[in-house]
Amino acid sequence: MSSASSLHAGIRRALADLDLYPASTSGLEAGHRLAASLIGPGITPLGTLRAVQRRCGLAAFVRHDGEALVGVFVFLLLNARGRAAVLADDFDGLAPPLDHLAVPEDRPSAYYGWGFAATTPEARAAVVAGADVLRKGVLADLPFFCRAATEAGRRAVTLKLGYRDLPGSTSGLLWAPPAGRRRAA
């Protein structure tokens, strides 16, 4: 197994422990609807989300309660070009350039929390915990970045995940340094 497929397998395992599973095409669409209903219409367009999922193979995870989709967790694994754009405060979080994203064969250079939304307390806890388990586990050697779309999201990532303002950012970027050495996937 290649290190990239091992990394993806480790991500899937870590998130499955939280009942978060890779989004199917219909799950991606339902997750987008859920996020739009909770966050508002200014989120990434569905077409962009689809393009990212096709390129990366692993970006969106969903949680169900029975048949109902109750949570969505979406993140980007960035290559060196994407990491440089984030650090330069020049990364477009609504329409990330596809050439800034790590493809499955690449070892990523950074993690970008693209968003999470949930309708139940259990799903909210799971989507927030998803970022935390990745940061402390299979992606522990990467810096984590995000922009909060809502004040509740900002509280979640600063209070529960330890993110802080990225020095020099004028666009609201938050970050958390690498948590340590990467654990085996």
N, C-alpha and C positions, 0 to 999 in steps of 0.2 A: 504494500500500500504506500503510495507517495505521501510525502509530508503534507501536501495540500489536501489530499483526500482524507488523510488522518486528522487534519485540523477541522475540516468540515464535519467529519464523523464525531469528533470531540464536542463541537458546538451543538450538533443535534442531540447528543447524549445529555449534555449539561442542561439544555433547555427542555428536553423530554422529562427530566426529573421535576420540572415545574409545570408539566402538562402543556407545554408550548411546543407546537409542531410546525414544520415547514408548510407554508401556505400553498395550497393548490391554486389553480387559476381562479376557481370560484371563491376560494377562501381569500385570495388577494383582493378580489372585487368587494367581497363582503367586509373585509377588514378596512378597506378604503372608505366604504360607506359609513362604517362604525366611527372611524376617526373623524370624518367630515361632520357627522352628527354631533360629536362631542367637542371638537376643536373649532370647527367652522369651515367655511369654504376656502380659506386661504392656504390649504395644505397642498402638497405636491399633487399634480394631476395624475390620474390613474394611468395614463399612457407612459408617463415617466417612471412610475413605480413598476409597471410591466417591463419596460426596457432595462431597468436596473436588475430586476429579478432574472431576466434572460441572460444578461451579461455576467452576473455574479453567481448565479445558481443558488444563492443562499442569502436572502436579505430579509424576508418577511416570515414571521412566525405567528401563529394564531392559537387561541385557546377557546375551547368549547365547553359549554355546560349542557350536556345532552346534545340536542341538535342546534342549539343557539350558539352563535359566535359571540363570545363575551369579552375577548381581549385580542389585541394585535400589538406586536412588538417588531419594529423595523429598524435595521441598522445597516450601515455601510462599512465594508472593509476597504480601506484606502491604500493605494499604492504610494510610492514615494512622491509622485507628482501631486496626488491628492493631499497628502500630508503637508507638502510645501505650500499648497494653496490655502489650506486651513491656517497654517502658521503665519501666512502673509495677510490673513483676514480677507482672502479673496475667493473663498469657497462658496459656491451657490448651493445652499442646502435645499432649495425648492426644485432646482433643475441641475443636479450635479452632472458635470461633464463625465461621460462614460469612460473617457481615458484617464480619469482620476481614480477609478475603482479597480481594486485588485480582482483579477480573474481567478477562477479556481486553481490554476496552476501556480499562482504567485503566493509568496508569503507576504501578508499585508504589513504595511508600515504604520497604520493607525486605525482606530475604530472611530466611527462617527455615529452617534445615536440619532437616528433619523426620526424616530417618534414612537410613542406608545399611547394606547388608549384602551380603556376597559370600562365595563358597565357594572361589574360586581366587585365587592371588596376583595374577594379571593383572586380575581383576575387582575385587579390593580396591583396587589401584592406580587403576583407572579411576573407581570411585565417589568416592574421595577427590579425585582430580584434577578430577572434574566440578565440585565446589564451587569449587575453585581457579580453573579457567578461567572460570567465570561471574563470580567476584569480580574477576578481573583484566581481564575483557572486557566483555561486554554489560551487566553489572550493577555495574560498577566504582564507580558513584556511590552505591551503596546500602550501608548498614550491614548486616552479616551477623550473625545470632543463631542459637543452638542450645542445646539441653540434651543432654548425652551420656547415653545409656542404659546404657553399659557403660564400664568403665575403659579398654578398648582404644579405644573411640570417642573418649573424652576425650583420650587420648594422640594419636590421629590428628589431631583438630582443633586441639589446642594446639601440637603439635610440627611437624606438616606444613603446617598452614594458618594458624598464627599467632593463633588465637583466644585470648582471655584472659577471666578472670572479669569479668562485668559489675559495675562498682562498685554497691554497695547491694543486689545481688540476694541473696535468701535462699533461692532455689529452684534454684540451680546454673546459672543462665543464663551462657552464654559469648557473647562477641561479638568481632567484628573490625570496625574502622572502614572507611569507604569506602576502596577501594584507589586511587582517583583519579577522573578523568573517565571517563564512560561512553564506550566505543568504539562506533562505528557498528555497528548490528546488520546 
